[in-house]
């Protein structure tokens, strides 16, 4: 357990609660939790400890949300696991590439893509509000495994922020899911990628397990409540949260690129 004040611990736990809720509804909880970790840990703490502890916290909330969704939403668990295994491979490759290049050059590209996605969702009110009645073709399943699995998994290892949001958007567009089903599927995929990342950080010894265990309780509550909220409120509510997170992500990347 790092030497931090009780006030900081409380703030981190509250941030973990809110991040769990956001992540369960539409992804993007890391936008809140990781910066809180980086600011809350003592000065001079290597960033790897913030990243490792963040993954140890996030996997608990993500798993809680995934279980809640799987019980009450029409989720194809086998398909989600197939995409998740591809994402695990992609994130591993992305992490290796990230070690040898600067990701700053990619951030403006990601911002443009997100702005385009946000505009598309705003101009298409029906996007993700109801599932398609047509069966999903094998070609679309392969595209989802390639893009949502390998592609977004690679992005997760390379840069990271907004991975869950990208997954929701890709699954909705490729497999014609409604936003609630896409969020449910994305949580299972996230469990796979988080498990791989956590294993790496644990192997390197860069996880504050005591702090992570405490924060994980709050993240689990937030994730479970967030999943129940999404299931109760429906796709229209998820759409509003999705747009909010997309533009918050753009603002966060812009700040990192040109101000911080």
Backbone torsions as a table, in degrees:
resi	resn	phi	psi	omega
1	UNK	NA	123.0	179.3
2	UNK	-68.0	159.7	-178.1
3	UNK	-83.6	87.6	178.5
4	UNK	-128.4	156.0	-175.5
5	UNK	-73.0	161.8	178.2
6	UNK	-61.9	-36.0	179.9
7	UNK	-61.5	-43.9	179.3
8	UNK	-65.4	-39.5	178.6
9	UNK	-60.9	-42.7	178.8
10	UNK	-63.2	-43.9	179.4
11	UNK	-62.1	-43.1	179.2
12	UNK	-63.6	-38.6	179.0
13	UNK	-67.0	-40.1	177.9
14	UNK	-67.0	-39.2	176.4
15	UNK	-63.6	-37.7	178.5
16	UNK	-65.5	-39.1	177.2
17	UNK	-61.7	-49.8	-179.2
18	UNK	-65.4	-40.3	-179.8
19	UNK	-64.7	-38.0	178.0
20	UNK	-62.4	-40.2	179.1
21	UNK	-64.8	-49.7	-179.1
22	UNK	-60.4	-45.2	-176.6
23	UNK	-64.1	-37.0	-179.4
24	UNK	-69.9	-35.6	-177.2
25	UNK	-73.2	-48.6	-173.4
26	UNK	-149.5	6.8	-176.8
27	UNK	84.5	166.4	177.5
28	UNK	96.9	10.4	179.1
29	UNK	-62.9	-26.4	178.4
30	UNK	-63.2	-21.5	176.9
31	UNK	-61.3	-28.7	179.4
32	UNK	-97.7	-45.0	-171.6
33	UNK	-71.7	-45.1	-176.7
34	UNK	-65.2	-46.8	175.8
35	UNK	-59.9	-36.7	177.5
36	UNK	-62.7	-40.3	177.9
37	UNK	-64.3	-44.7	-177.9
38	UNK	-63.9	-35.2	179.6
39	UNK	-81.7	-31.7	-173.6
40	UNK	-82.0	-30.6	-179.7
41	UNK	-71.4	152.9	-178.3
42	UNK	-55.8	147.5	178.4
43	UNK	-58.2	139.1	-179.1
44	UNK	91.2	-6.2	177.3
45	UNK	-68.5	128.1	178.5
46	UNK	-57.2	141.2	-178.2
47	UNK	-58.9	-27.5	-179.0
48	UNK	-59.5	-31.3	179.1
49	UNK	-71.0	-37.1	176.4
50	UNK	-66.1	-42.7	-179.7
51	UNK	-65.8	-45.2	-179.0
52	UNK	-66.0	-44.7	178.6
53	UNK	-66.0	-37.4	177.4
54	UNK	-59.9	-43.5	179.5
55	UNK	-66.4	-37.8	179.1
56	UNK	-64.5	-33.7	177.3
57	UNK	-75.5	-49.2	-172.7
58	UNK	-63.1	-35.4	-176.5
59	UNK	-65.3	-29.3	179.3
60	UNK	-70.6	-48.2	178.9
61	UNK	-64.8	-39.7	179.2
62	UNK	-63.8	-41.5	178.8
63	UNK	-65.1	-42.2	178.0
64	UNK	-61.0	-43.2	178.1
65	UNK	-65.5	-41.1	-179.7
66	UNK	-61.9	-42.9	178.9
67	UNK	-64.0	-42.4	179.3
68	UNK	-62.2	-46.0	178.7
69	UNK	-63.1	-45.4	-175.7
70	UNK	-60.9	-30.0	-179.5
71	UNK	-76.6	-29.4	-169.9
72	UNK	-123.7	-10.8	-179.0
73	UNK	-113.1	153.2	-179.9
74	UNK	-76.4	78.3	-175.4
75	UNK	-102.8	132.1	173.3
76	UNK	-87.6	93.1	-174.0
77	UNK	-62.3	-40.3	-179.6
78	UNK	-61.3	-42.9	178.2
79	UNK	-65.0	-42.9	-179.7
80	UNK	-60.8	-40.9	179.6
81	UNK	-67.1	-39.1	177.4
82	UNK	-61.0	-44.3	177.3
83	UNK	-66.0	-38.7	-179.5
84	UNK	-63.7	-40.0	178.3
85	UNK	-66.0	-37.3	175.5
86	UNK	-65.6	-39.1	178.7
87	UNK	-65.7	-36.0	177.3
88	UNK	-61.8	-44.0	177.3
89	UNK	-64.9	-42.0	-179.9
90	UNK	-64.3	-42.2	-178.6
91	UNK	-67.2	-34.4	176.6
92	UNK	-63.9	-44.8	177.8
93	UNK	-63.5	-41.7	179.4
94	UNK	-62.2	-38.1	179.1
95	UNK	-65.1	-39.0	177.5
96	UNK	-65.0	-41.4	179.4
97	UNK	-66.7	-40.0	-177.9
98	UNK	-61.4	-29.8	-179.0
99	UNK	-65.9	-21.5	-175.8
100	UNK	-115.0	10.9	-179.7
101	UNK	-149.0	161.9	175.6
102	UNK	-87.4	127.7	179.2
103	UNK	-85.9	-3.4	-179.0
104	UNK	-61.0	-32.3	-178.1
105	UNK	-69.5	-21.9	-178.6
106	UNK	-87.1	-20.2	-174.9
107	UNK	-61.5	-42.5	176.7
108	UNK	-60.9	-35.6	178.5
109	UNK	-64.3	-44.1	179.1
110	UNK	-62.3	-40.2	179.0
111	UNK	-61.3	-43.5	179.1
112	UNK	-62.7	-43.3	179.1
113	UNK	-61.8	-44.2	-179.6
114	UNK	-64.8	-40.7	177.5
115	UNK	-62.8	-39.5	177.1
116	UNK	-64.4	-41.9	179.0
117	UNK	-64.5	-45.3	179.6
118	UNK	-60.2	-42.2	178.6
119	UNK	-64.3	-41.8	179.1
120	UNK	-60.5	-46.1	-178.8
121	UNK	-65.1	-37.5	178.9
122	UNK	-66.6	-38.5	-177.1
123	UNK	-82.8	-11.8	179.0
124	UNK	-118.9	79.2	-176.3
125	UNK	-57.5	-25.1	-177.7
126	UNK	-85.1	-5.4	-176.9
127	UNK	-61.4	118.2	175.9
128	UNK	75.0	10.7	-179.4
129	UNK	-83.3	-20.2	179.2
130	UNK	-151.7	143.0	179.5
131	UNK	-71.8	153.0	176.0
132	UNK	-71.5	144.8	178.0
133	UNK	-85.8	-9.7	179.9
134	UNK	-83.0	142.7	177.4
135	UNK	-64.6	146.2	-179.6
136	UNK	-78.3	127.3	-178.3
137	UNK	-76.3	159.0	177.8
138	UNK	-61.1	-32.9	179.4
139	UNK	-64.3	-40.9	179.2
140	UNK	-69.1	-35.6	177.0
141	UNK	-63.3	-44.7	177.7
142	UNK	-63.0	-38.5	177.9
143	UNK	-64.2	-39.0	178.9
144	UNK	-66.3	-40.9	177.9
145	UNK	-64.3	-39.4	-179.3
146	UNK	-72.8	-49.5	-175.7
147	UNK	-81.9	-56.1	-177.1
148	UNK	-71.4	-29.8	179.1
149	UNK	-86.8	-77.1	-177.3
150	UNK	-62.5	-48.3	-174.6
151	UNK	-64.5	-55.3	-178.1
152	UNK	-72.5	-31.0	173.6
153	UNK	-61.4	-41.8	177.1
154	UNK	-60.9	-43.4	177.4
155	UNK	-60.5	-40.2	-179.7
156	UNK	-60.6	-43.2	178.5
157	UNK	-71.5	-30.6	-175.5
158	UNK	-81.6	-47.8	-176.8
159	UNK	-123.6	-62.7	172.1
160	UNK	111.5	-56.4	-171.8
161	UNK	-57.6	132.0	176.2
162	UNK	84.9	11.6	-178.2
163	UNK	-56.8	-45.8	-179.6
164	UNK	-61.3	-38.3	179.2
165	UNK	-66.7	-43.0	176.8
166	UNK	-61.0	-39.3	178.8
167	UNK	-62.2	-44.8	179.4
168	UNK	-60.3	-45.8	-179.3
169	UNK	-64.3	-44.7	-178.0
170	UNK	-65.7	-42.7	-179.3
171	UNK	-66.9	-36.1	177.7
172	UNK	-66.5	-43.7	-177.1
173	UNK	-73.5	-42.0	-173.6
174	UNK	-81.2	-40.0	-174.2
175	UNK	-105.8	2.3	178.5
176	UNK	59.2	35.7	174.7
177	UNK	-75.9	156.2	164.5
178	UNK	-77.8	165.8	-172.4
179	UNK	-65.3	-31.3	178.8
180	UNK	-67.7	-46.2	178.6
181	UNK	-64.8	-38.2	177.7
182	UNK	-63.8	-41.2	177.8
183	UNK	-63.7	-41.2	179.4
184	UNK	-62.6	-45.4	179.7
185	UNK	-65.2	-40.5	-179.9
186	UNK	-61.0	-34.3	179.7
187	UNK	-64.3	-39.3	178.7
188	UNK	-66.9	-41.7	177.0
189	UNK	-61.7	-42.3	179.0
190	UNK	-61.9	-34.8	177.5
191	UNK	-59.2	-41.3	-179.7
192	UNK	-65.3	-47.3	-178.1
193	UNK	-68.9	-39.2	178.7
194	UNK	-64.3	-38.0	-179.8
195	UNK	-63.4	-43.0	178.8
196	UNK	-63.8	-45.2	179.9
197	UNK	-64.8	-43.2	-179.3
198	UNK	-62.8	-39.2	178.4
199	UNK	-59.5	-40.5	179.3
200	UNK	-65.4	-47.3	-179.4
201	UNK	-65.5	-38.4	178.6
202	UNK	-64.9	-40.8	178.6
203	UNK	-61.3	-35.6	179.6
204	UNK	-83.3	-8.3	178.4
205	UNK	75.1	28.5	-177.3
206	UNK	-110.9	48.3	176.2
207	UNK	-130.9	127.6	172.0
208	UNK	-86.6	92.7	-170.0
209	UNK	-65.4	-39.3	-178.9
210	UNK	-65.3	-45.4	177.6
211	UNK	-65.1	-41.3	-179.9
212	UNK	-62.2	-40.5	-179.6
213	UNK	-62.9	-40.9	179.3
214	UNK	-66.7	-48.4	-179.1
215	UNK	-66.9	-31.3	-177.7
216	UNK	-63.9	-32.3	177.7
217	UNK	-60.7	-44.6	180.0
218	UNK	-69.7	-38.5	179.1
219	UNK	-65.0	-37.5	177.9
220	UNK	-64.3	-43.8	177.9
221	UNK	-62.5	-46.0	179.2
222	UNK	-61.8	-42.9	-179.6
223	UNK	-65.2	-42.3	-179.7
224	UNK	-67.0	-44.5	178.3
225	UNK	-64.5	-40.3	179.5
226	UNK	-61.8	-41.9	178.3
227	UNK	-63.6	-44.0	177.8
228	UNK	-62.4	-39.1	179.3
229	UNK	-63.2	-45.9	179.6
230	UNK	-62.5	-41.4	179.8
231	UNK	-65.7	-37.3	-178.0
232	UNK	-76.7	-43.2	-175.1
233	UNK	-80.9	-28.9	177.3
234	UNK	89.6	-176.6	-172.3
235	UNK	-67.5	-30.5	178.9
236	UNK	-62.0	-42.1	177.6
237	UNK	-66.0	-44.5	179.4
238	UNK	-60.3	-36.7	179.7
239	UNK	-61.3	-42.3	179.3
240	UNK	-64.0	-45.6	178.7
241	UNK	-64.2	-39.3	179.0
242	UNK	-57.8	-49.7	-179.8
243	UNK	-62.4	-39.6	178.7
244	UNK	-61.7	-45.3	-179.0
245	UNK	-68.0	-38.9	179.4
246	UNK	-58.7	-48.9	-177.4
247	UNK	-74.3	-28.3	173.3
248	UNK	-66.7	-37.9	177.9
249	UNK	-65.2	-42.2	177.2
250	UNK	-60.0	-45.8	-179.9
251	UNK	-62.7	-40.2	180.0
252	UNK	-64.4	-45.2	179.4
253	UNK	-66.4	-38.2	178.2
254	UNK	-63.2	-41.0	179.1
255	UNK	-62.8	-45.7	-179.9
256	UNK	-63.1	-36.4	-174.1
257	UNK	-76.4	-41.2	-168.8
258	UNK	-120.5	-11.5	-175.7
259	UNK	-117.6	-50.0	-176.0
260	UNK	-62.9	NA	NA
